[in-house]
């Protein structure tokens, strides 16, 4: 019974409430956020088939993993130019970092599986006597776009295409992939609309958040022949803010249950395309994604304010307190003297510390720099300066007549 007043209040809140709710709904909740399985540089050998027996299921499984390590090592050694010779199982145990189970069948005393084996790059390279260094591209942000039933998406919800990129192991690839997990603000920053927006300024801000130099846009369009029937994936390898097409291909799965395998194969084909493009120089970063500082107009006149330069140099020096004695016949003389002192370059402040109208007043001057420079500045302003150091006596210099004007010595009367 209390839901109707709440609905009425919410309705009167207007578009602002609706917009805020839409933004919150797009950021929070939902089934998304797939972190990459492995981003290490380990060597990988996949699709190793084993079929072994043992006294029990556990022993058969352990024997199967040992057999997978030996087979994988032979393949890896030959691939890296090591000759394919076997090494002791203890050495293999120290080199293998993980066993990846693709498919396994465990019986009472038999083990059948399709496995993958990961080897530590540094140790393996040292044992084979080769360099473990591999040249890689600049860091590239991956935005996996999937189209299904006419609707495109990236990170708005968890997709099989995103999961396939998260499963892909990049250790043997020359491309330095940055794979966003798809949570937090990722759905707002990286979406289908952003991939079709070529504005370099906005792309530069987005890529800086992820630490990337450029963007890769792998696209797949899934077409189902009928419910439960074959699935065709049309893949497009795209690159850069202009969404430039590098290559395309198509793969087919017999049914929906084979879709993960189809997408995994698509990711590997995509990686091959991107590696070939990198070797051919097609993945060079767009110059518009690099910040360029504005260049000054060399033809514009250069105006130098020497007084400002002097003030800046004086500000960097130590401030010295100087006591200045000056004759002050009236209040106007006090004000004019303070203003004259403040006008000298390097003077931070000038205040009257002891007032004596009709006599000699004392003024405290905070000067940045050598007091000798204060003396020179006062003389340049027409003052006669006596004394030295931090105690000066000043008075106005007598006004001299112009040389072409003769004095009037005539007596009045």
BADO-682095 format. One line per field, with one value per residue (C-alpha): residue in three letters; y, z negated, x negated; residue number from 1. Coordinates in steps of 0.05 Angstrom, whole numbers, plus 32768, in hexadecimal, padded with zeros to 4 digits. Example, Ala and Ser with C-alpha at 12.3 -4.5 7.8 and 13.67 -1.06 7.14 Angstrom:
2
residuo c(ALA | SER)
py c(7FA6 | 7FEB)
pz c(7F64 | 7F71)
px c(7F0A | 7EEF)
num c(1 | 2)
This chain:
413
residuo c(UNK | UNK | UNK | UNK | UNK | UNK | UNK | UNK | UNK | UNK | UNK | UNK | UNK | UNK | UNK | UNK | UNK | UNK | UNK | UNK | UNK | UNK | UNK | UNK | UNK | UNK | UNK | UNK | UNK | UNK | UNK | UNK | UNK | UNK | UNK | UNK | UNK | UNK | UNK | UNK | UNK | UNK | UNK | UNK | UNK | UNK | UNK | UNK | UNK | UNK | UNK | UNK | UNK | UNK | UNK | UNK | UNK | UNK | UNK | UNK | UNK | UNK | UNK | UNK | UNK | UNK | UNK | UNK | UNK | UNK | UNK | UNK | UNK | UNK | UNK | UNK | UNK | UNK | UNK | UNK | UNK | UNK | UNK | UNK | UNK | UNK | UNK | UNK | UNK | UNK | UNK | UNK | UNK | UNK | UNK | UNK | UNK | UNK | UNK | UNK | UNK | UNK | UNK | UNK | UNK | UNK | UNK | UNK | UNK | UNK | UNK | UNK | UNK | UNK | UNK | UNK | UNK | UNK | UNK | UNK | UNK | UNK | UNK | UNK | UNK | UNK | UNK | UNK | UNK | UNK | UNK | UNK | UNK | UNK | UNK | UNK | UNK | UNK | UNK | UNK | UNK | UNK | UNK | UNK | UNK | UNK | UNK | UNK | UNK | UNK | UNK | UNK | UNK | UNK | UNK | UNK | UNK | UNK | UNK | UNK | UNK | UNK | UNK | UNK | UNK | UNK | UNK | UNK | UNK | UNK | UNK | UNK | UNK | UNK | UNK | UNK | UNK | UNK | UNK | UNK | UNK | UNK | UNK | UNK | UNK | UNK | UNK | UNK | UNK | UNK | UNK | UNK | UNK | UNK | UNK | UNK | UNK | UNK | UNK | UNK | UNK | UNK | UNK | UNK | UNK | UNK | UNK | UNK | UNK | UNK | UNK | UNK | UNK | UNK | UNK | UNK | UNK | UNK | UNK | UNK | UNK | UNK | UNK | UNK | UNK | UNK | UNK | UNK | UNK | UNK | UNK | UNK | UNK | UNK | UNK | UNK | UNK | UNK | UNK | UNK | UNK | UNK | UNK | UNK | UNK | UNK | UNK | UNK | UNK | UNK | UNK | UNK | UNK | UNK | UNK | UNK | UNK | UNK | UNK | UNK | UNK | UNK | UNK | UNK | UNK | UNK | UNK | UNK | UNK | UNK | UNK | UNK | UNK | UNK | UNK | UNK | UNK | UNK | UNK | UNK | UNK | UNK | UNK | UNK | UNK | UNK | UNK | UNK | UNK | UNK | UNK | UNK | UNK | UNK | UNK | UNK | UNK | UNK | UNK | UNK | UNK | UNK | UNK | UNK | UNK | UNK | UNK | UNK | UNK | UNK | UNK | UNK | UNK | UNK | UNK | UNK | UNK | UNK | UNK | UNK | UNK | UNK | UNK | UNK | UNK | UNK | UNK | UNK | UNK | UNK | UNK | UNK | UNK | UNK | UNK | UNK | UNK | UNK | UNK | UNK | UNK | UNK | UNK | UNK | UNK | UNK | UNK | UNK | UNK | UNK | UNK | UNK | UNK | UNK | UNK | UNK | UNK | UNK | UNK | UNK | UNK | UNK | UNK | UNK | UNK | UNK | UNK | UNK | UNK | UNK | UNK | UNK | UNK | UNK | UNK | UNK | UNK | UNK | UNK | UNK | UNK | UNK | UNK | UNK | UNK | UNK | UNK | UNK | UNK | UNK | UNK | UNK | UNK | UNK | UNK | UNK | UNK | UNK | UNK | UNK | UNK | UNK | UNK | UNK | UNK | UNK | UNK | UNK | UNK | UNK | UNK | UNK | UNK)
py c(8000 | 802F | 8023 | 8056 | 8094 | 8080 | 8079 | 80BD | 80DD | 80BB | 80D2 | 811B | 8116 | 811F | 810D | 8119 | 80DE | 80B2 | 80C5 | 80B8 | 8075 | 8062 | 8073 | 804C | 8011 | 8012 | 8013 | 7FE8 | 7FA2 | 7F74 | 7F34 | 7F4E | 7F56 | 7F20 | 7F26 | 7F0A | 7EC3 | 7ECB | 7F07 | 7EEA | 7EDF | 7E94 | 7E66 | 7E3F | 7DFC | 7DEA | 7DAF | 7D79 | 7D36 | 7D01 | 7CBC | 7C97 | 7C63 | 7C5B | 7C34 | 7C68 | 7CA7 | 7CD6 | 7CB2 | 7CAF | 7CFA | 7D09 | 7CDC | 7CFF | 7D43 | 7D28 | 7D0E | 7D51 | 7D76 | 7D48 | 7D50 | 7D9A | 7DA2 | 7D7D | 7DAA | 7DEA | 7DD6 | 7DC9 | 7E09 | 7E32 | 7E0E | 7DE3 | 7DA1 | 7D81 | 7D58 | 7D41 | 7D59 | 7D38 | 7D3E | 7D64 | 7D9A | 7D9D | 7DA6 | 7DE5 | 7E00 | 7DF4 | 7E2B | 7E10 | 7DD7 | 7DEF | 7DBC | 7DC2 | 7D81 | 7D44 | 7D01 | 7CDE | 7C93 | 7C63 | 7C56 | 7C7F | 7CC8 | 7CE7 | 7D32 | 7D6C | 7D98 | 7DD7 | 7DE3 | 7E25 | 7E2C | 7E63 | 7E8E | 7EA2 | 7E5D | 7E3B | 7E6C | 7E63 | 7E17 | 7E1A | 7E4F | 7E82 | 7EC9 | 7ED2 | 7F19 | 7F23 | 7F64 | 7F7B | 7FB1 | 7FEF | 7FE2 | 7FDB | 7FDD | 7FA6 | 7FB7 | 7F75 | 7F85 | 7F4F | 7F54 | 7F23 | 7F27 | 7F6C | 7F88 | 7F9D | 7F9C | 7F9E | 7F9F | 7FAF | 7F66 | 7F29 | 7F0C | 7ECD | 7EF9 | 7F1D | 7EDB | 7EC0 | 7EFC | 7EF2 | 7EA9 | 7EB9 | 7EB5 | 7EED | 7ED4 | 7EBE | 7EF9 | 7F35 | 7F62 | 7F82 | 7F7B | 7FA4 | 7F7E | 7FA7 | 7F7A | 7F9C | 7FB3 | 7FF8 | 8030 | 8002 | 7FFD | 8049 | 8056 | 801B | 800B | 8003 | 804E | 805E | 8030 | 8059 | 809C | 80B3 | 80F0 | 80EC | 8118 | 80EB | 80AC | 80C9 | 80D3 | 808C | 806A | 8090 | 8072 | 802C | 803A | 802B | 804B | 8035 | 8009 | 7FC6 | 7FB7 | 7F6D | 7F64 | 7F25 | 7F1F | 7EDF | 7EC2 | 7E86 | 7E5C | 7E45 | 7E3A | 7E05 | 7E01 | 7E17 | 7E5A | 7E84 | 7EB7 | 7EF0 | 7F0F | 7F53 | 7F6A | 7FB6 | 7FE9 | 8031 | 806B | 8068 | 801F | 800B | 7FC4 | 7F9A | 7F56 | 7F2B | 7EE0 | 7EB1 | 7E72 | 7E40 | 7E17 | 7DDD | 7DF2 | 7E24 | 7DF7 | 7DFF | 7E4B | 7E53 | 7E2A | 7E53 | 7E94 | 7E7A | 7E69 | 7EAE | 7ED0 | 7EAA | 7EBD | 7F05 | 7F03 | 7EE9 | 7F22 | 7F57 | 7F3A | 7F3B | 7F82 | 7F96 | 7F78 | 7F9C | 7FDF | 7FE5 | 7FED | 802C | 805B | 8092 | 80D4 | 80F4 | 80C9 | 80E9 | 812A | 8162 | 81A1 | 81E2 | 8202 | 824B | 8279 | 8288 | 82C6 | 82E6 | 831F | 830D | 8340 | 833E | 8363 | 836E | 8388 | 8346 | 831F | 8348 | 833C | 82F0 | 82EE | 8317 | 82EA | 82AE | 82D2 | 82D9 | 8312 | 8346 | 8379 | 83BF | 83FC | 843B | 8481 | 84B8 | 84FF | 8505 | 854E | 853A | 84FE | 8505 | 84FB | 84B9 | 849E | 84B2 | 8495 | 8452 | 8450 | 8460 | 8429 | 83F6 | 8407 | 83F1 | 83AC | 8377 | 839C | 836D | 839F | 83E4 | 83FC | 8435 | 8418 | 845B | 849A | 84DF | 8516 | 8552 | 8526 | 84E4 | 84A6 | 845E | 842F | 83E3 | 83C8 | 837D | 8376 | 8336 | 8336 | 835E | 83A1 | 83C0 | 83B5 | 83DB | 8415 | 8416 | 8412 | 844D | 8477 | 8467 | 8484 | 84C6 | 84BA | 84CC | 8491 | 8491 | 8459 | 8410 | 83C8 | 83C1 | 840A | 8441 | 848C | 84AA | 84EE | 850E | 8528 | 8573 | 8586 | 85A3 | 85D5 | 85C4 | 85DB | 860B | 8630 | 8667 | 8677 | 86B7 | 86DF | 871F | 873C | 8749 | 8790)
pz c(8000 | 7FF7 | 803C | 805F | 8039 | 8045 | 808F | 8091 | 806D | 809A | 80D7 | 80C1 | 80B8 | 8103 | 8135 | 8106 | 80DA | 8116 | 8133 | 80F1 | 80EB | 8131 | 8124 | 80E2 | 8104 | 813B | 810A | 80D0 | 80D1 | 810B | 811C | 8137 | 8124 | 8140 | 812B | 8158 | 8146 | 8152 | 8168 | 815A | 818F | 8185 | 81C0 | 81D0 | 81F2 | 81FC | 8215 | 81F7 | 81F8 | 81C3 | 81B6 | 817C | 8148 | 80FF | 80C0 | 80AE | 80CA | 80A5 | 80BB | 8103 | 8102 | 80E7 | 811C | 8151 | 813B | 813B | 8181 | 8197 | 817C | 81A3 | 81E4 | 81DC | 81CE | 820D | 8236 | 8215 | 821B | 8265 | 826F | 824D | 8270 | 8236 | 825A | 8235 | 8202 | 81C1 | 817C | 8138 | 811A | 80DF | 810E | 8132 | 80EE | 80E3 | 8128 | 812C | 810D | 811C | 813B | 8161 | 8164 | 81A4 | 81A1 | 8175 | 8167 | 8127 | 811C | 80E3 | 8101 | 8142 | 8153 | 8197 | 81A0 | 81CD | 81A7 | 81AE | 818C | 8178 | 8171 | 814D | 8183 | 815E | 8145 | 8187 | 81B0 | 8181 | 8187 | 81D3 | 81D8 | 81FB | 81EB | 81C6 | 81E2 | 8212 | 8235 | 822A | 8245 | 8220 | 81ED | 8212 | 81F0 | 8207 | 8211 | 8224 | 8248 | 8253 | 827E | 8271 | 8287 | 82A2 | 825F | 8253 | 8210 | 81EE | 81A2 | 8194 | 8180 | 817F | 81C5 | 81E1 | 820C | 81CF | 81AB | 81E8 | 81E5 | 819A | 81A6 | 81DB | 81C2 | 81DF | 81C9 | 820F | 8233 | 824C | 823B | 81F7 | 81E8 | 81B3 | 81A4 | 8179 | 814A | 815C | 8117 | 80F7 | 812A | 8164 | 8182 | 8185 | 81A1 | 81D1 | 81F7 | 823F | 8245 | 8230 | 8265 | 829A | 827E | 82A0 | 8273 | 825F | 8222 | 8200 | 8215 | 81F8 | 81B4 | 81B5 | 81C9 | 8194 | 815F | 8175 | 8184 | 81CE | 820C | 823D | 8242 | 8262 | 8273 | 8280 | 8299 | 829F | 82BD | 82A7 | 82D5 | 82BF | 82F5 | 82C7 | 827C | 8267 | 82AD | 82CC | 82B9 | 82EA | 82D0 | 82FE | 82E2 | 82F2 | 82D8 | 82D1 | 82B7 | 82A1 | 8293 | 82DC | 82D2 | 830E | 8329 | 832D | 8340 | 833A | 8338 | 8325 | 82FB | 82F0 | 82B4 | 82B9 | 827D | 8244 | 8215 | 8244 | 8242 | 820E | 8239 | 8276 | 8252 | 8237 | 827E | 8294 | 825F | 8276 | 82BE | 82A8 | 8283 | 82C2 | 82EA | 82B8 | 82B3 | 82FF | 8300 | 82CB | 82F3 | 8331 | 830E | 8310 | 82C5 | 82BE | 828B | 82A7 | 82A1 | 828A | 824B | 8234 | 820E | 8234 | 820D | 822F | 8258 | 824D | 8289 | 829D | 82C4 | 8288 | 8268 | 8227 | 81F0 | 81B6 | 8176 | 8154 | 8115 | 810E | 811A | 80E5 | 80B5 | 80C2 | 80B7 | 8078 | 805D | 8061 | 8033 | 7FE8 | 7FC9 | 7FA1 | 7F71 | 7F7D | 7F50 | 7F78 | 7F58 | 7F7C | 7F6D | 7F69 | 7F62 | 7F69 | 7F73 | 7FBE | 7FBD | 7F96 | 7FC9 | 8006 | 7FE8 | 7FDA | 8020 | 803E | 8015 | 802A | 8073 | 806F | 808E | 8058 | 8021 | 8002 | 7FCF | 7FB4 | 7F73 | 7F43 | 7F02 | 7EDF | 7EF4 | 7EE6 | 7F0C | 7F15 | 7F05 | 7F1A | 7F1F | 7F23 | 7F58 | 7F59 | 7F9E | 7FB0 | 7FEB | 8013 | 8025 | 8015 | 7FF1 | 8021 | 8058 | 802E | 8029 | 8075 | 807F | 8052 | 8074 | 80B7 | 809C | 808A | 8041 | 8020 | 7FF7 | 7FBD | 7F92 | 7FA6 | 7F93 | 7F72 | 7F5B | 7F8E | 7F8B | 7FC6 | 7FDC | 801B | 8049 | 8055 | 8095 | 80C8 | 80FC | 8145 | 8163 | 8195 | 815F | 813B | 80F3 | 80E5 | 80B7 | 80BC | 807B | 8073 | 806A)
px c(8000 | 7FC4 | 7FA7 | 7FD5 | 7FBE | 7F76 | 7F82 | 7FA4 | 7F69 | 7F37 | 7F5E | 7F5C | 7F10 | 7F09 | 7ED5 | 7E9B | 7EAF | 7EBA | 7E76 | 7E53 | 7E75 | 7E61 | 7E19 | 7E18 | 7E39 | 7E04 | 7DCA | 7DE3 | 7DFF | 7E03 | 7DDE | 7D9C | 7D53 | 7D25 | 7CDC | 7CA6 | 7C93 | 7C49 | 7C20 | 7BDB | 7BA5 | 7BA2 | 7B99 | 7BD8 | 7BE2 | 7C2A | 7C53 | 7C28 | 7C4E | 7C40 | 7C5E | 7C3D | 7C4F | 7C3E | 7C4F | 7C84 | 7CA3 | 7C74 | 7C35 | 7C4F | 7C5C | 7C17 | 7BF8 | 7C20 | 7C06 | 7BBF | 7BC9 | 7BE6 | 7BA8 | 7B79 | 7BA0 | 7BA7 | 7B5D | 7B4A | 7B78 | 7B5F | 7B16 | 7B1D | 7B43 | 7B0D | 7AD4 | 7ABE | 7ABF | 7AF9 | 7AD1 | 7AF1 | 7ADC | 7AE9 | 7B2E | 7B11 | 7AF7 | 7B3A | 7B5D | 7B33 | 7B41 | 7B8C | 7BB6 | 7BFC | 7C23 | 7C60 | 7C98 | 7CC0 | 7CE7 | 7CDB | 7CFC | 7CE9 | 7CF7 | 7CE6 | 7CA1 | 7C9F | 7C96 | 7CA6 | 7C9D | 7C8D | 7C5C | 7C33 | 7BF0 | 7BD1 | 7B85 | 7B60 | 7B41 | 7B00 | 7AEE | 7B00 | 7AD7 | 7A9C | 7A9F | 7AA4 | 7A6D | 7A99 | 7AAE | 7AEF | 7AF8 | 7B33 | 7B40 | 7B88 | 7BB4 | 7BC9 | 7C01 | 7C44 | 7C88 | 7CB7 | 7D01 | 7D24 | 7D65 | 7D99 | 7DD8 | 7E0F | 7E58 | 7E4B | 7E32 | 7DEB | 7DC8 | 7D84 | 7D85 | 7DCF | 7DD6 | 7DA9 | 7DA2 | 7D82 | 7D55 | 7D3A | 7D2E | 7D08 | 7CD9 | 7CD0 | 7CBE | 7C8B | 7C43 | 7C19 | 7BD4 | 7BBF | 7BDE | 7BB7 | 7BF2 | 7BF4 | 7C3E | 7C62 | 7CA3 | 7CD3 | 7CFB | 7D3D | 7D52 | 7D55 | 7D58 | 7D42 | 7D89 | 7D8E | 7D49 | 7D42 | 7D81 | 7D99 | 7DA6 | 7D5F | 7D42 | 7D66 | 7D4F | 7D0E | 7D02 | 7CB9 | 7CC0 | 7CF2 | 7CCD | 7C8D | 7CAF | 7CCC | 7C8B | 7C65 | 7C93 | 7C7F | 7C36 | 7C3D | 7C20 | 7C55 | 7C93 | 7CA4 | 7CEC | 7CF8 | 7D40 | 7D69 | 7DAF | 7DD3 | 7E07 | 7E30 | 7E50 | 7E88 | 7E8F | 7E5E | 7E41 | 7E00 | 7DE0 | 7DB8 | 7D88 | 7D72 | 7D33 | 7D14 | 7CD1 | 7CD4 | 7CA4 | 7C9F | 7CCF | 7CE6 | 7CFC | 7CD1 | 7CDC | 7C9D | 7CBA | 7CF8 | 7D09 | 7D41 | 7D45 | 7D7E | 7D93 | 7DC3 | 7DED | 7DF0 | 7DC8 | 7D8C | 7D8F | 7D57 | 7D28 | 7D3B | 7D2D | 7CEB | 7CD6 | 7CED | 7CC1 | 7C84 | 7C91 | 7C9A | 7C58 | 7C35 | 7C53 | 7C3E | 7BF8 | 7BF1 | 7C0B | 7BD8 | 7B9F | 7BB7 | 7BBA | 7C06 | 7C0E | 7BE7 | 7C07 | 7C32 | 7C0D | 7C4F | 7C4D | 7C0C | 7C11 | 7BEE | 7BDD | 7BF2 | 7BBA | 7BAB | 7BB1 | 7B6A | 7B81 | 7BA3 | 7B7D | 7B5B | 7B68 | 7B39 | 7B4A | 7B07 | 7B29 | 7B4F | 7B0F | 7AEC | 7B25 | 7B23 | 7AD8 | 7ADF | 7B17 | 7AE8 | 7AB6 | 7AB7 | 7ADF | 7AB7 | 7AD4 | 7AB9 | 7AC6 | 7ACE | 7ACA | 7AEF | 7B04 | 7B50 | 7B67 | 7BB0 | 7BDE | 7BDC | 7B91 | 7B9B | 7BCC | 7BA4 | 7B64 | 7B85 | 7BA1 | 7B5D | 7B3C | 7B6F | 7B62 | 7B19 | 7B0E | 7B03 | 7B29 | 7B5C | 7B78 | 7B6B | 7B8C | 7B80 | 7B68 | 7B59 | 7B7F | 7B63 | 7B87 | 7B58 | 7B1D | 7AFC | 7B29 | 7B13 | 7B2E | 7B24 | 7B19 | 7B1A | 7AEB | 7ADD | 7A93 | 7A55 | 7A63 | 7A32 | 7A66 | 7A99 | 7A68 | 7A60 | 7AAB | 7AB8 | 7A83 | 7AA3 | 7AE4 | 7AC3 | 7AB1 | 7A6F | 7A59 | 7A29 | 7A0F | 7A0B | 7A1D | 7A61 | 7A65 | 7A6F | 7A7F | 7AA3 | 7ABA | 7AD2 | 7A9C | 7A9F | 7AC3 | 7A93 | 7AA9 | 7AA5 | 7A62 | 7A83 | 7AAB | 7A85 | 7A96 | 7ABD | 7A90 | 7AB7 | 7ACF | 7B18 | 7B2F)
num c(1 | 2 | 3 | 4 | 5 | 6 | 7 | 8 | 9 | 10 | 11 | 12 | 13 | 14 | 15 | 16 | 17 | 18 | 19 | 20 | 21 | 22 | 23 | 24 | 25 | 26 | 27 | 28 | 29 | 30 | 31 | 32 | 33 | 34 | 35 | 36 | 37 | 38 | 39 | 40 | 41 | 42 | 43 | 44 | 45 | 46 | 47 | 48 | 49 | 50 | 51 | 52 | 53 | 54 | 55 | 56 | 57 | 58 | 59 | 60 | 61 | 62 | 63 | 64 | 65 | 66 | 67 | 68 | 69 | 70 | 71 | 72 | 73 | 74 | 75 | 76 | 77 | 78 | 79 | 80 | 81 | 82 | 83 | 84 | 85 | 86 | 87 | 88 | 89 | 90 | 91 | 92 | 93 | 94 | 95 | 96 | 97 | 98 | 99 | 100 | 101 | 102 | 103 | 104 | 105 | 106 | 107 | 108 | 109 | 110 | 111 | 112 | 113 | 114 | 115 | 116 | 117 | 118 | 119 | 120 | 121 | 122 | 123 | 124 | 125 | 126 | 127 | 128 | 129 | 130 | 131 | 132 | 133 | 134 | 135 | 136 | 137 | 138 | 139 | 140 | 141 | 142 | 143 | 144 | 145 | 146 | 147 | 148 | 149 | 150 | 151 | 152 | 153 | 154 | 155 | 156 | 157 | 158 | 159 | 160 | 161 | 162 | 163 | 164 | 165 | 166 | 167 | 168 | 169 | 170 | 171 | 172 | 173 | 174 | 175 | 176 | 177 | 178 | 179 | 180 | 181 | 182 | 183 | 184 | 185 | 186 | 187 | 188 | 189 | 190 | 191 | 192 | 193 | 194 | 195 | 196 | 197 | 198 | 199 | 200 | 201 | 202 | 203 | 204 | 205 | 206 | 207 | 208 | 209 | 210 | 211 | 212 | 213 | 214 | 215 | 216 | 217 | 218 | 219 | 220 | 221 | 222 | 223 | 224 | 225 | 226 | 227 | 228 | 229 | 230 | 231 | 232 | 233 | 234 | 235 | 236 | 237 | 238 | 239 | 240 | 241 | 242 | 243 | 244 | 245 | 246 | 247 | 248 | 249 | 250 | 251 | 252 | 253 | 254 | 255 | 256 | 257 | 258 | 259 | 260 | 261 | 262 | 263 | 264 | 265 | 266 | 267 | 268 | 269 | 270 | 271 | 272 | 273 | 274 | 275 | 276 | 277 | 278 | 279 | 280 | 281 | 282 | 283 | 284 | 285 | 286 | 287 | 288 | 289 | 290 | 291 | 292 | 293 | 294 | 295 | 296 | 297 | 298 | 299 | 300 | 301 | 302 | 303 | 304 | 305 | 306 | 307 | 308 | 309 | 310 | 311 | 312 | 313 | 314 | 315 | 316 | 317 | 318 | 319 | 320 | 321 | 322 | 323 | 324 | 325 | 326 | 327 | 328 | 329 | 330 | 331 | 332 | 333 | 334 | 335 | 336 | 337 | 338 | 339 | 340 | 341 | 342 | 343 | 344 | 345 | 346 | 347 | 348 | 349 | 350 | 351 | 352 | 353 | 354 | 355 | 356 | 357 | 358 | 359 | 360 | 361 | 362 | 363 | 364 | 365 | 366 | 367 | 368 | 369 | 370 | 371 | 372 | 373 | 374 | 375 | 376 | 377 | 378 | 379 | 380 | 381 | 382 | 383 | 384 | 385 | 386 | 387 | 388 | 389 | 390 | 391 | 392 | 393 | 394 | 395 | 396 | 397 | 398 | 399 | 400 | 401 | 402 | 403 | 404 | 405 | 406 | 407 | 408 | 409 | 410 | 411 | 412 | 413)
